Amino acid sequence: MSILAQVSKPKKRPIIATICGDSGMGKTTLAATFPKPVFIRVEDGLQGIPEKLMPDALPMIEKADDIRQQLKALTDEQHHYKTVVIDSVTALERLFIQHVVDSDPKKPRTINQALGGYGAGLAAVSAMHQKVRIMCGRLVSKGMHVVFLAHADTETIELPDQDPYTRYCLRLGKKSMAPYLDESDLVGFLKLQTFTKGDGERKKAISDGSRVLVTYASAANVSKNRFGIEEDLPVEKGVNPLTHILGK
């Protein structure tokens, strides 16, 4: 059969999302509202989840190979879960760094000295993140949504055609970000909805505690989506603001 004879419109599939935000913003609570979630816990962020939203969770990740085993089990075994949440890739980075350092027979003090230096240690950590992303892609093929949670950090952007500026990003090494940014359908930044109060130069930022999820391109933070979302999405506790793209 001709290759061109096999051309067809791609079918809708589960989404891969990365949700970033400062500690205490409600990333874990938001992730718990995805369809039938199961959590892979690299850190224990479920303690503050309301009882009615408390999701199922696999045993805490203690070593680097644990996450491979848990993802493989979700891929190979029968279950009713429709979403896997990795909480968080920031904690996973720390685990991978420690694994690379401890595995080096020369016993380096830091990741920058590991595997002979010159960025080799960080490249090894990046490769481990990429393997996680590949395994998660197999879960998507099985019909599961994938949600990566990440803590926020800031970075300075220096572009050739404008002055440098600072934006929020994922708290990961530069080489580790690509699997969660470039290869995600949606990258959302969860933040407090803030307003300024006062006159002149002395203005005060205030908030009523409301959260919004930014999923469109913004100079202030890393965010994007492939679903045509162009406005902030209000986030209410216990309600998923992405229901319209998640399906049943």
Legacy VTK file of the C-alpha trace (Angstrom):
# vtk DataFile Version 3.0
C-alpha trace
ASCII
DATASET POLYDATA
POINTS 248 float
0.000 0.000 0.000
1.224 3.476 -0.840
2.271 5.628 2.104
0.082 8.466 0.785
-2.908 6.112 0.765
-2.557 5.925 4.541
-2.986 9.677 5.075
-5.733 10.489 7.607
-6.691 13.106 10.159
-5.033 12.472 13.559
-7.401 11.287 16.285
-7.841 13.203 19.511
-5.655 11.796 22.280
-5.095 12.433 26.005
-3.072 15.534 26.830
0.384 16.015 28.303
0.472 19.031 30.620
3.112 20.727 32.743
1.856 22.895 35.606
4.313 25.254 37.271
3.931 27.594 40.224
5.295 28.740 43.561
4.901 26.535 46.625
1.428 26.699 48.147
-0.310 27.834 44.965
-2.379 24.649 44.704
-0.614 22.739 41.920
-1.234 19.374 43.579
-4.873 20.190 44.348
-5.396 21.209 40.728
-3.756 18.012 39.454
-6.063 15.973 41.704
-9.071 17.238 39.698
-7.909 15.511 36.499
-9.875 12.395 35.464
-9.223 9.394 37.763
-5.675 10.383 38.761
-2.922 8.340 40.322
0.090 10.183 41.770
3.731 9.274 41.436
5.176 10.981 44.506
8.744 12.210 44.369
7.773 14.600 47.156
4.858 14.311 49.568
2.561 17.092 48.444
-0.732 15.362 49.195
-0.967 16.272 52.882
-2.877 19.489 52.171
-5.384 17.956 49.745
-9.036 18.075 50.920
-10.344 14.622 51.808
-12.955 14.646 49.035
-10.212 15.270 46.453
-7.599 12.904 47.913
-6.311 10.813 44.973
-4.719 7.389 44.920
-0.930 7.393 45.063
1.876 4.954 44.461
4.605 4.459 47.125
7.020 7.353 47.589
9.918 7.393 45.135
13.140 6.738 47.044
15.673 6.037 44.295
16.041 6.923 40.616
14.922 3.544 39.247
11.661 3.575 41.240
9.977 5.942 38.797
10.822 3.702 35.850
9.286 0.737 37.644
6.116 2.634 38.543
5.639 3.991 35.011
6.250 0.516 33.595
3.619 -0.965 35.911
1.070 1.624 34.781
1.931 0.801 31.166
1.932 -3.000 31.405
-0.761 -3.754 33.992
-4.525 -3.321 33.793
-6.011 -0.502 35.881
-8.822 2.079 35.865
-6.699 5.252 36.114
-7.014 7.892 33.407
-4.333 10.366 34.554
-0.823 9.982 35.927
0.606 12.913 37.903
4.324 13.209 38.628
4.761 15.366 41.719
7.195 16.887 41.079
9.795 16.988 38.314
11.685 19.512 40.445
12.138 16.896 43.170
12.895 14.348 40.448
15.765 16.551 39.293
17.312 16.453 42.763
16.947 12.671 42.857
18.555 12.242 39.422
21.439 14.560 40.336
22.149 12.563 43.485
21.991 9.318 41.489
24.525 10.540 38.916
26.883 11.845 41.601
26.644 8.660 43.703
27.121 6.412 40.647
30.395 8.069 39.608
33.274 5.896 40.923
35.437 8.998 41.246
33.077 10.297 43.957
32.659 13.896 42.762
31.410 16.487 45.199
28.918 18.096 42.809
27.062 17.342 39.591
29.349 19.787 37.770
32.303 17.519 38.559
30.482 14.256 37.766
31.441 12.041 34.820
34.539 14.075 34.142
32.912 17.501 34.242
32.365 19.762 31.228
28.589 19.389 31.548
28.599 15.585 31.276
26.824 15.138 34.611
24.043 17.555 33.730
23.693 15.897 30.320
23.209 12.541 32.072
20.485 14.063 34.280
18.797 15.499 31.184
18.855 12.059 29.541
17.097 10.575 32.577
14.332 13.181 32.304
13.983 12.365 28.601
13.509 8.668 29.414
10.718 9.596 31.845
9.052 11.627 29.104
9.305 8.728 26.636
7.690 6.341 29.119
4.918 8.846 29.765
4.326 9.007 26.013
3.530 5.293 26.121
0.900 5.969 28.779
-0.710 8.514 26.466
-0.910 5.786 23.825
-2.658 3.663 26.459
-5.271 6.404 26.955
-3.940 8.287 30.002
-3.459 12.005 30.507
-0.023 12.956 31.867
0.543 15.860 34.268
3.993 17.038 35.343
4.134 19.370 38.360
7.093 21.740 38.787
8.122 24.425 41.242
8.763 27.891 39.869
12.024 29.762 39.587
13.108 32.869 37.698
15.497 33.288 34.804
16.878 36.235 32.861
16.096 36.275 29.145
18.581 38.035 26.890
17.303 38.414 23.336
19.252 40.079 20.512
16.477 42.561 19.680
15.421 43.826 23.137
16.605 44.566 26.655
17.070 41.669 29.100
14.072 40.799 31.272
13.159 38.267 33.962
10.423 35.645 33.745
9.154 32.685 35.754
10.365 29.277 34.591
10.562 25.698 35.843
12.984 25.070 38.709
15.111 22.710 36.656
18.503 22.759 35.005
18.421 24.308 31.547
19.157 20.970 29.892
16.345 19.276 31.825
13.489 21.604 30.827
12.942 20.549 27.200
10.945 17.334 27.833
8.440 19.255 29.960
8.234 22.408 27.823
8.829 21.534 24.182
7.067 18.170 24.323
3.974 19.143 26.333
0.606 20.074 24.837
0.045 22.635 27.582
2.354 24.457 29.968
0.461 26.349 32.637
1.667 28.844 35.231
-0.516 28.859 38.347
-0.493 32.158 40.211
-2.460 34.419 42.509
-4.680 36.953 40.818
-3.169 40.244 42.007
-4.163 43.884 41.809
-2.261 47.068 42.587
-3.482 49.648 45.066
-2.194 53.157 45.664
-1.105 56.219 43.734
2.177 57.288 42.199
5.250 55.120 42.491
4.323 53.569 45.850
1.776 50.932 44.864
0.950 47.801 46.807
0.092 44.424 45.296
-2.970 42.827 46.894
-4.889 39.610 46.294
-8.118 38.040 47.476
-6.604 34.557 47.207
-8.072 33.773 43.788
-5.891 31.687 41.488
-5.592 31.787 37.710
-3.859 29.435 35.300
-1.918 31.132 32.498
-1.613 28.813 29.509
-0.933 31.224 26.625
2.395 32.711 25.547
3.511 35.378 28.017
6.704 37.322 28.582
6.218 37.015 32.358
6.363 33.200 32.540
6.824 30.021 30.544
3.402 28.951 29.255
1.791 27.691 26.078
-1.051 25.562 24.774
-2.166 23.851 21.587
-5.877 24.374 22.187
-6.415 28.028 21.300
-6.689 29.253 24.907
-5.938 32.993 24.974
-7.167 34.131 28.398
-6.393 33.421 32.061
-8.364 30.442 33.370
-9.921 30.956 36.830
-9.048 28.089 39.185
-11.616 27.104 41.793
-10.781 24.459 44.413
-12.108 21.117 43.276
-12.880 22.260 39.724
-10.633 21.571 36.743
-10.391 24.612 34.433
-9.337 22.370 31.524
-12.441 20.178 31.475
-13.412 21.474 28.033
-10.272 19.941 26.478
-9.955 16.839 28.659
-13.152 15.137 27.537
-14.792 12.524 29.698
LINES 1 249
248 0 1 2 3 4 5 6 7 8 9 10 11 12 13 14 15 16 17 18 19 20 21 22 23 24 25 26 27 28 29 30 31 32 33 34 35 36 37 38 39 40 41 42 43 44 45 46 47 48 49 50 51 52 53 54 55 56 57 58 59 60 61 62 63 64 65 66 67 68 69 70 71 72 73 74 75 76 77 78 79 80 81 82 83 84 85 86 87 88 89 90 91 92 93 94 95 96 97 98 99 100 101 102 103 104 105 106 107 108 109 110 111 112 113 114 115 116 117 118 119 120 121 122 123 124 125 126 127 128 129 130 131 132 133 134 135 136 137 138 139 140 141 142 143 144 145 146 147 148 149 150 151 152 153 154 155 156 157 158 159 160 161 162 163 164 165 166 167 168 169 170 171 172 173 174 175 176 177 178 179 180 181 182 183 184 185 186 187 188 189 190 191 192 193 194 195 196 197 198 199 200 201 202 203 204 205 206 207 208 209 210 211 212 213 214 215 216 217 218 219 220 221 222 223 224 225 226 227 228 229 230 231 232 233 234 235 236 237 238 239 240 241 242 243 244 245 246 247
